[in-house]
């Protein structure tokens, strides 16, 4: 669709606006109340995100909170996790879905399984999603996860290209592209949802390499694929430029167009960058913030959002273990977002999930939510980013790449916030 501005100009405007807005509400007041927000309606189950920061190797592009695996420290960490989980239970929280991220949650299986067992004992858990790496696709890890009820497994692959795997430092730890394909083919039918995480617009990635990866994906039996744009904090950008070269964001739209085109025959969009196989029922995605407006963050370095308040746990693992042992929530930063910030957050997350039901928003948040969002909606309708469904009060995406840009800037801001928190301890 033709617009009054070129795509690259609009992308810069959109990216700049989101960057400023997100940086604004991630600017924490040091004197703010560092407590877990009180959930107003404890009868409604919400989601719990659990962060496991241990990895066998630290990838150069990753901005998440992570440390090199230490078995003794990891064991103490899991025990602290269990204490924090029990604190939420004592506060009357109810959870229906649990998402384990990292790091690599599967680095210490006995403790992971014990934590999942505790969660199922304390709450009515209907869905468990868990991240892992290709080298953990084996009988030792897969069978116990199946038996305990994990119903979504997300495997970090990034690329099947051996040269890219070598440049990112993954080849020696997680195997070659051919080995990863073999492991996925062996285990991808063992979970209701099997997701593969890929990445596009890495400096060393060519169009030919991207197309080869997409052909491999289409031939696998997986039912969900997530294709992230490269997202860098200020610190990781410097490392990437040294090891892989300069990041050229101008290629992003072209690469995204190739991904969307090649996946279209077999997959349908679940979000702007996650795709479900067409014969697959709707499933949880890595960007759980789309499906759950409120979620608790558990574990060192985790971030939660409850009742319009965003909060973060300490990034110091030893401090986290100590505070949990004392029966204290390990929150080091919290910010209570104003009404406008909450509306923008809802707008961003719902549209990343491809549509926004204005009628539902009005019923849930009142007419003022629509009044405040009307200039934002008008802008995106003008540039061709969104449209309105006939005879429905539902807005839908017309140009998904704008939302790829927005969410890239959102998560980049979160990554920079992580850097800030690590500096505070």
C-alpha positions, 0 to 999 in steps of 0.5 A: 500500500502506498503511503505519504512517506517511504517505509524506511522513514515511517519505520524510523519514526515508529521505532523512535517513538516506541524507544522513547516511550518504553525507556520512559516507563522503564525508568525506575524511581530508586525511592519507589516501593520495591514490593511485589504489586498486590493483585486486585482479583486473586480469583483470576489465574495469571501467568508465572514467568520463571527465569533460569539464568544458567547456560553451558555457554554464553552466546555473544548476541544474547542480552538476557540475564545469564551466567556460566553453569555452576552446578552447586550454585544452580542447585541452591538457586532452584531451592530459592526458586521454590521458596519464592514460588511458595511466597506467591502461593501464600499471598493468594496468587493463582497461576494457570500457565508457567513459562520457563525461560533463560538461560537454559532451564534444562541444565539441571533436570532433577531440580527442574522437575522438582520445581515443576512438581511443586508448581503443580502441587500449589496451583492448577497449572494447565500449561507449561512452556519451557525453553531448551537448547538443541543438545538437550534434545535427547532421552535423558531430557525429553522423556521426563519433561513429557511425563511431568506434563510439559506441553510446549517445548521451545528450542533455540536454534537461530540458524542451521547454517554451520558458518553462522553457528560458528560465528555465534559460538554455538557450533561446538556446544550445540552441534552442526546444522545437520545434527540439530535437524536430526534431533528435531526430527526425532523429538518434535512430535513428542509435545503438543507444541514444538517451537523452533526459535530462529533469528534473521538479519544477523550480519553474517546472514545472506539471503541465500542462507536465510532461504536455505533455513526456511526450506529446512524448516518447512520440511521439519515436522514442527508446528510452530516457528518464531523468527526474531529480528536481531535485538541488541542491547548497547553492550551486546551490539559492541560484541556483535560488531567485533565478532560478526560485523556491522548490523544493517537494519535496512535489510530487515524488511526484505528478510522479513518479506522472504520469511513471510512469503516462504512460510505462508503455504504451511504456516499462519501468523500467531504474532508478527514474528511467530507462525503456527502450522495451519492445521495446529490449534492456537498455542502459547507463544514465546511472547507470553505478554500478548496473551497475559496482561498480568504476569509474575516474574520469578527468579533472579533477573525476572521482570513482572507486570501486575496491575499496571506496575512493572517490577524486577528481581535482583540480578545478583544470584547470591543476593537472590538466594539469600533474600529467598532464604529470609522469606523476602521477595527479591524485588529491587526495582518497581515502577507504577505506570500511569494510565497513558503508559498502560494504554500504550502497553495494551495497544502494542501487545494486542497488535503484536498479536495481530488484532485489537478488539476495540469493543473489548478494550472499551468494556475493560478500560472505558471510553477514555482508553479509545480517546487517548489511543485515537491519535495513535490509531489514526496514524497507523491507519494513515500509513497503512499499518492497520485496517478495520474489519468490515462490520466489526469493531476490530482493528487488524494488521495490514503491514506486520513489519511495523510491529516487528520494528515496534517489538524489536525496540520494545525488547531492546529497551528491556535488554538495556534495562537489564544492563542497568539492573545488572549494574545495580546488583 
